[in-house]
Amino acid sequence: MNAYQQKWVELFQGAHIPNWQIKASGNDIEIRVPADVDLKIVRDNFPETVAAMSLDITIPKERLKFILHNGHANTEYILNPTDADLNRA
């Protein structure tokens, strides 16, 4: 796990969001939310949440993919996307 990824895991775990499981998964971060949580609402609010949390990070930024799932559906959010991410069809 790189330092940037580790910092994000620590921030999310430190937020003590009830019943959310946060862990590193390869070069990504997996966030499992309870099955009764509307993943669409989480996804829609995630960019603002990440933006607010990022103010506490002072180490160099790297590409990081968050994989959000609730047992029924999943979605991804890429922070600091690369050209390959932006040009993916």
DSSP file with accessible surface (Angstrom, degrees, kcal/mol):
  #  RESIDUE AA STRUCTURE BP1 BP2  ACC     N-H-->O    O-->H-N    N-H-->O    O-->H-N    TCO  KAPPA ALPHA  PHI   PSI    X-CA   Y-CA   Z-CA
    1    1 A M              0   0  130      0, 0.0    26,-0.1     0, 0.0     2,-0.1   0.000 360.0 360.0 360.0 131.0    0.0    0.0    0.0
    2    2 A N     >  -     0   0   45      1,-0.1     4,-2.7    25,-0.0     5,-0.2  -0.372 360.0-106.8 -82.1 166.9    1.4    3.4   -1.0
    3    3 A A  H  > S+     0   0   63      1,-0.2     4,-2.4     2,-0.2     5,-0.1   0.866 118.4  51.5 -62.5 -37.8    1.5    6.3    1.5
    4    4 A Y  H  > S+     0   0    5      2,-0.2     4,-1.9     1,-0.2    -1,-0.2   0.948 112.4  45.5 -65.6 -46.1   -1.3    8.2   -0.4
    5    5 A Q  H  > S+     0   0    0      1,-0.2     4,-2.4     2,-0.2    -2,-0.2   0.925 112.3  52.0 -61.7 -44.2   -3.6    5.1   -0.3
    6    6 A Q  H  X S+     0   0   89     -4,-2.7     4,-2.6     1,-0.2    -1,-0.2   0.907 106.6  53.4 -61.2 -40.8   -2.8    4.5    3.4
    7    7 A K  H  X S+     0   0   69     -4,-2.4     4,-2.5     1,-0.2    -1,-0.2   0.914 109.4  48.6 -62.0 -41.7   -3.6    8.1    4.3
    8    8 A W  H  X S+     0   0    0     -4,-1.9     4,-2.6     2,-0.2     5,-0.3   0.913 110.2  50.8 -65.8 -41.4   -7.1    7.8    2.7
    9    9 A V  H  X S+     0   0   10     -4,-2.4     4,-2.9     1,-0.2     5,-0.3   0.947 111.8  48.6 -60.1 -45.8   -7.8    4.5    4.4
   10   10 A E  H  X S+     0   0   93     -4,-2.6     4,-2.6     1,-0.2    -2,-0.2   0.903 110.9  50.7 -61.3 -41.7   -6.8    6.1    7.7
   11   11 A L  H  X S+     0   0   31     -4,-2.5     4,-0.9     2,-0.2    -1,-0.2   0.936 113.9  43.2 -63.1 -47.0   -9.1    9.1    7.0
   12   12 A F  H ><>S+     0   0    2     -4,-2.6     3,-0.6     2,-0.2     5,-0.6   0.921 116.2  47.1 -67.1 -41.7  -12.1    7.0    6.2
   13   13 A Q  H ><5S+     0   0  100     -4,-2.9     3,-1.3    -5,-0.3    -1,-0.2   0.898 110.3  54.2 -65.5 -36.6  -11.5    4.6    9.1
   14   14 A G  H 3<5S+     0   0   46     -4,-2.6    -1,-0.2    -5,-0.3    -2,-0.2   0.683  94.1  69.6 -70.0 -18.1  -11.0    7.6   11.4
   15   15 A A  T <<5S-     0   0   52     -4,-0.9    -1,-0.3    -3,-0.6    -2,-0.2   0.661  93.5-145.3 -74.2 -14.9  -14.4    9.1   10.3
   16   16 A H  T < 5 -     0   0  155     -3,-1.3    -3,-0.1    -4,-0.4    -2,-0.1   0.915  22.7-175.7  51.1  50.5  -16.1    6.2   12.2
   17   17 A I    > < -     0   0   55     -5,-0.6     3,-1.9     1,-0.1    -1,-0.2  -0.701  36.0-105.2 -77.8 119.2  -18.9    5.9    9.8
   18   18 A P  T 3  S-     0   0  100      0, 0.0     3,-0.1     0, 0.0    -1,-0.1  -0.176  92.5  -5.8 -54.4 128.2  -21.2    3.3   11.3
   19   19 A N  T 3  S+     0   0  133      1,-0.2     2,-0.4    14,-0.1    -2,-0.0   0.575  94.6 133.1  67.5  13.5  -21.1   -0.1    9.6
   20   20 A W    <   -     0   0   53     -3,-1.9     2,-0.6    13,-0.1    -1,-0.2  -0.816  43.7-153.2 -92.2 136.0  -18.8    1.0    6.8
   21   21 A Q  E     -A   32   0A 129     11,-2.6    11,-2.8    -2,-0.4     2,-0.5  -0.950  13.9-174.4-110.8 120.0  -15.9   -1.3    6.1
   22   22 A I  E     +A   31   0A  16     -2,-0.6     2,-0.3     9,-0.2     9,-0.2  -0.955  14.6 148.8-119.0 128.8  -12.9    0.3    4.6
   23   23 A K  E     -A   30   0A 118      7,-2.2     7,-3.0    -2,-0.5     2,-0.2  -0.993  46.8-100.7-154.9 156.2   -9.8   -1.5    3.4
   24   24 A A  E     -A   29   0A  36     -2,-0.3     2,-0.3     5,-0.2     5,-0.2  -0.551  30.6-172.1 -73.9 143.0   -7.0   -1.4    0.8
   25   25 A S  E >   -A   28   0A  47      3,-2.7     3,-2.2    -2,-0.2     2,-0.3  -0.842  60.8 -58.5-139.4  95.1   -7.5   -3.7   -2.1
   26   26 A G  T 3  S-     0   0   68     -2,-0.3    -1,-0.1     1,-0.3     0, 0.0  -0.491 119.4 -21.7  65.1-124.7   -4.5   -3.9   -4.4
   27   27 A N  T 3  S+     0   0  120     -2,-0.3    38,-0.5    -3,-0.1    -1,-0.3   0.331 131.6  73.9 -94.6   5.3   -3.9   -0.3   -5.5
   28   28 A D  E <  S-A   25   0A  30     -3,-2.2    -3,-2.7    36,-0.1     2,-0.5  -0.535  77.6-121.3-110.5 176.7   -7.5    0.7   -4.8
   29   29 A I  E     -Ab  24  66A   0     36,-2.7    38,-3.2    -5,-0.2     2,-0.5  -0.993  20.5-152.8-123.1 127.2   -9.7    1.3   -1.7
   30   30 A E  E     -Ab  23  67A  44     -7,-3.0    -7,-2.2    -2,-0.5     2,-0.5  -0.866   9.5-171.6-100.5 128.5  -12.8   -0.9   -1.2
   31   31 A I  E     -Ab  22  68A   0     36,-3.3    38,-2.2    -2,-0.5     2,-0.6  -0.972   2.9-166.7-123.2 113.9  -15.6    0.6    0.8
   32   32 A R  E     -Ab  21  69A  99    -11,-2.8   -11,-2.6    -2,-0.5    38,-0.2  -0.906   8.0-169.3-101.8 121.3  -18.5   -1.7    1.8
   33   33 A V        -     0   0    3     36,-2.7   -13,-0.1    -2,-0.6   -14,-0.1  -0.700  37.2 -79.9-104.0 159.1  -21.6    0.1    3.0
   34   34 A P    >   -     0   0   27      0, 0.0     3,-2.0     0, 0.0    -1,-0.1  -0.209  40.7-115.1 -58.1 151.0  -24.5   -1.6    4.7
   35   35 A A  T 3  S+     0   0   57      1,-0.3     4,-0.1    36,-0.1    35,-0.1   0.774 114.1  57.6 -59.5 -28.1  -27.0   -3.3    2.3
   36   36 A D  T 3  S+     0   0  144      2,-0.1     2,-0.4     3,-0.0    -1,-0.3   0.470  83.9 102.2 -86.3   2.8  -29.8   -0.9    3.3
   37   37 A V  S <  S-     0   0   40     -3,-2.0     2,-0.8    33,-0.1    -4,-0.1  -0.698  80.0-120.5 -87.7 132.3  -27.7    2.2    2.3
   38   38 A D     >  -     0   0   87     -2,-0.4     4,-1.7     1,-0.2     3,-0.5  -0.623  21.1-161.3 -73.5 107.6  -28.7    3.7   -1.1
   39   39 A L  H  > S+     0   0   14     -2,-0.8     4,-3.0     1,-0.2     5,-0.2   0.812  86.5  62.7 -64.4 -28.9  -25.5    3.5   -3.1
   40   40 A K  H  > S+     0   0  113      2,-0.2     4,-2.6     1,-0.2    -1,-0.2   0.924 104.3  47.4 -62.7 -41.0  -26.7    6.1   -5.5
   41   41 A I  H  > S+     0   0   94     -3,-0.5     4,-1.8     2,-0.2    -2,-0.2   0.927 112.7  48.9 -66.7 -42.6  -26.9    8.7   -2.8
   42   42 A V  H  X S+     0   0   19     -4,-1.7     4,-1.3     1,-0.2    -2,-0.2   0.950 113.3  47.6 -60.4 -47.5  -23.4    7.7   -1.6
   43   43 A R  H  < S+     0   0  104     -4,-3.0     3,-0.4     1,-0.2    -2,-0.2   0.911 110.8  50.8 -60.8 -43.9  -22.1    7.9   -5.1
   44   44 A D  H  < S+     0   0   78     -4,-2.6     4,-0.3     1,-0.2    -1,-0.2   0.829 118.0  38.4 -65.7 -31.5  -23.7   11.3   -5.8
   45   45 A N  H  X S+     0   0   75     -4,-1.8     4,-2.1    -3,-0.2    -1,-0.2   0.553  93.0  90.3 -94.0  -9.8  -22.2   12.8   -2.5
   46   46 A F  H  X S+     0   0    5     -4,-1.3     4,-3.0    -3,-0.4     5,-0.3   0.894  80.9  54.6 -60.8 -44.3  -18.8   11.1   -2.8
   47   47 A P  H  > S+     0   0   51      0, 0.0     4,-2.3     0, 0.0    -1,-0.2   0.918 111.8  45.2 -58.3 -40.2  -17.0   13.8   -4.8
   48   48 A E  H  > S+     0   0  142     -4,-0.3     4,-2.2    -3,-0.2    -2,-0.2   0.901 113.5  50.4 -68.6 -38.9  -17.9   16.5   -2.2
   49   49 A T  H  X S+     0   0   61     -4,-2.1     4,-2.4     2,-0.2     5,-0.2   0.944 112.6  45.8 -63.0 -48.1  -17.0   14.2    0.7
   50   50 A V  H  X S+     0   0    2     -4,-3.0     4,-2.3     1,-0.2    -2,-0.2   0.898 110.2  54.8 -63.3 -40.5  -13.6   13.3   -0.8
   51   51 A A  H  X S+     0   0   56     -4,-2.3     4,-0.5    -5,-0.3    -1,-0.2   0.927 110.7  45.3 -60.5 -44.0  -13.0   17.0   -1.6
   52   52 A A  H >< S+     0   0   63     -4,-2.2     3,-0.9     1,-0.2    -1,-0.2   0.916 115.0  47.3 -66.0 -41.8  -13.6   18.0    2.0
   53   53 A M  H >< S+     0   0   31     -4,-2.4     3,-1.8     1,-0.2    -1,-0.2   0.815  99.2  69.1 -69.5 -30.3  -11.4   15.1    3.4
   54   54 A S  H >< S+     0   0   34     -4,-2.3     3,-1.9     1,-0.3    -1,-0.2   0.712  79.7  77.5 -65.7 -17.3   -8.6   15.9    1.0
   55   55 A L  T << S+     0   0  141     -3,-0.9    -1,-0.3    -4,-0.5    -2,-0.1   0.751  90.4  56.7 -62.9 -21.8   -7.8   19.1    2.8
   56   56 A D  T <  S+     0   0  106     -3,-1.8     2,-0.6    -4,-0.2    -1,-0.3   0.426  89.0  90.7 -88.6   1.1   -6.1   17.0    5.5
   57   57 A I    <   +     0   0   12     -3,-1.9     4,-0.1     1,-0.1   -53,-0.0  -0.876  39.3 165.0-105.3 122.4   -3.7   15.3    3.0
   58   58 A T        +     0   0  138     -2,-0.6    -1,-0.1     2,-0.1     3,-0.1   0.467  47.4  96.6-112.3  -5.9   -0.4   17.0    2.5
   59   59 A I  S    S-     0   0   57      1,-0.1    -2,-0.0   -56,-0.1     0, 0.0  -0.435  92.0 -73.5 -81.7 161.0    1.5   14.2    0.7
   60   60 A P        -     0   0  107      0, 0.0    -1,-0.1     0, 0.0     2,-0.1  -0.235  54.2-113.6 -56.9 140.6    1.8   14.1   -3.1
   61   61 A K        -     0   0  132     -3,-0.1     2,-0.3    -4,-0.1    19,-0.0  -0.450  36.2-179.3 -77.2 146.3   -1.4   13.1   -4.9
   62   62 A E        -     0   0   84     -2,-0.1     2,-0.1    17,-0.0    17,-0.1  -0.913  39.7 -81.2-136.4 164.5   -1.6    9.8   -6.8
   63   63 A R        +     0   0   79     -2,-0.3     2,-0.3    15,-0.1    17,-0.2  -0.455  53.4 176.8 -64.9 137.1   -4.3    8.0   -8.8
   64   64 A L  E     - C   0  79A   1     15,-2.3    15,-3.3    -2,-0.1     2,-0.5  -0.966  19.3-153.9-149.9 127.6   -6.7    6.2   -6.5
   65   65 A K  E     - C   0  78A  35    -38,-0.5   -36,-2.7    -2,-0.3     2,-0.5  -0.901   6.3-156.7-105.7 128.2   -9.8    4.2   -7.2
   66   66 A F  E     -bC  29  77A   0     11,-3.3    11,-2.2    -2,-0.5     2,-0.6  -0.901   5.2-158.0 -99.0 127.9  -12.5    3.9   -4.6
   67   67 A I  E     -bC  30  76A  32    -38,-3.2   -36,-3.3    -2,-0.5     2,-0.5  -0.939  11.8-168.8-108.5 113.0  -14.7    0.8   -5.1
   68   68 A L  E     +bC  31  75A   1      7,-3.0     7,-2.6    -2,-0.6     2,-0.3  -0.882  14.7 158.7-105.6 131.5  -18.0    1.4   -3.3
   69   69 A H  E     -bC  32  74A  26    -38,-2.2   -36,-2.7    -2,-0.5     5,-0.2  -0.992  31.4-169.3-151.4 157.2  -20.5   -1.5   -2.9
   70   70 A N        -     0   0   11      3,-1.8     4,-0.1    -2,-0.3   -33,-0.1   0.147  62.7 -92.8-129.8  15.4  -23.4   -2.5   -0.7
   71   71 A G  S    S+     0   0   50      2,-0.5     3,-0.1     1,-0.1   -36,-0.1   0.188 122.8  55.6  92.4 -19.3  -23.9   -6.2   -1.6
   72   72 A H  S    S+     0   0  147      1,-0.4     2,-0.3   -37,-0.1    -1,-0.1   0.688 117.7   2.2-111.6 -35.0  -26.5   -5.3   -4.3
   73   73 A A        -     0   0   53      2,-0.0    -3,-1.8     0, 0.0    -2,-0.5  -0.938  60.0-153.0-147.3 165.8  -24.6   -2.9   -6.5
   74   74 A N  E     -C   69   0A 114     -2,-0.3     2,-0.3    -5,-0.2    -5,-0.2  -0.972   8.7-178.7-143.2 160.3  -21.2   -1.3   -6.9
   75   75 A T  E     -C   68   0A  28     -7,-2.6    -7,-3.0    -2,-0.3     2,-0.3  -0.956  15.8-136.9-150.3 162.6  -19.8    1.8   -8.3
   76   76 A E  E     -C   67   0A  90     -2,-0.3     2,-0.4    -9,-0.2    -9,-0.2  -0.928   8.3-167.0-126.4 152.5  -16.3    3.3   -8.7
   77   77 A Y  E     -C   66   0A  67    -11,-2.2   -11,-3.3    -2,-0.3     2,-0.6  -0.987  11.4-154.0-137.7 124.5  -14.8    6.8   -8.2
   78   78 A I  E     -C   65   0A  32     -2,-0.4     2,-0.4   -13,-0.2   -13,-0.2  -0.905   5.3-158.8-105.2 122.2  -11.4    7.6   -9.4
   79   79 A L  E    S+C   64   0A  21    -15,-3.3   -15,-2.3    -2,-0.6    -2,-0.0  -0.825  78.0   4.9 -97.0 134.5   -9.5   10.4   -7.7
   80   80 A N  S    S-     0   0   53     -2,-0.4    -1,-0.2   -17,-0.2   -15,-0.0   0.968  91.1-153.5  56.3  57.8   -6.7   12.0   -9.7
   81   81 A P        -     0   0   57      0, 0.0     2,-0.1     0, 0.0    -1,-0.1  -0.223   2.8-131.0 -63.4 152.0   -7.4   10.1  -12.9
   82   82 A T     >  -     0   0   60      1,-0.1     4,-2.1     0, 0.0     3,-0.2  -0.432  32.1 -97.4 -90.1 173.4   -4.7    9.5  -15.4
   83   83 A D  H  > S+     0   0  123      1,-0.2     4,-1.9     2,-0.2     5,-0.1   0.881 126.4  57.2 -58.9 -37.6   -5.0   10.1  -19.2
   84   84 A A  H  4 S+     0   0   73      1,-0.2     4,-0.3     2,-0.2    -1,-0.2   0.898 107.0  48.0 -61.8 -38.7   -5.8    6.4  -19.6
   85   85 A D  H >4 S+     0   0   27     -3,-0.2     3,-0.9     1,-0.2    -1,-0.2   0.915 112.9  48.1 -65.4 -43.2   -8.8    6.8  -17.2
   86   86 A L  H 3< S+     0   0  113     -4,-2.1    -2,-0.2     1,-0.2    -1,-0.2   0.780 114.4  45.2 -72.3 -25.4  -10.0    9.9  -18.9
   87   87 A N  T 3< S+     0   0  133     -4,-1.9     2,-0.3    -5,-0.2    -1,-0.2   0.310  83.3 120.1-101.0   7.9   -9.8    8.4  -22.4
   88   88 A R    <         0   0  150     -3,-0.9    -3,-0.0    -4,-0.3    -4,-0.0  -0.538 360.0 360.0 -74.8 134.3  -11.4    5.1  -21.5
   89   89 A A              0   0  144     -2,-0.3    -1,-0.1     0, 0.0    -2,-0.1  -0.433 360.0 360.0 -85.6 360.0  -14.6    4.3  -23.5
